[in-house]
């Protein structure tokens, strides 16, 4: 009827690993955002000092933020967890349904 102690511990351990994976992903994304802003902001600051254009620093920071966001979407946007039915039954995913437009 109830779960054995070993099954309950393994379930808690699996849930903990899932949470740790989520935290790891969050810290990775945060470091990409900050690193991009620091790197491109620093490059903009150095070039801005050399050519006496102070606006290159904030432009560089914004460019770093945009580049980081694009990379984050590229890297993490493709990951999708399989649905519970597919993982339990081992069924293959269905092909996408065709969109009905009304024109026949």
Beta strands, then each sheet from edge to edge (+ up, - down):
end
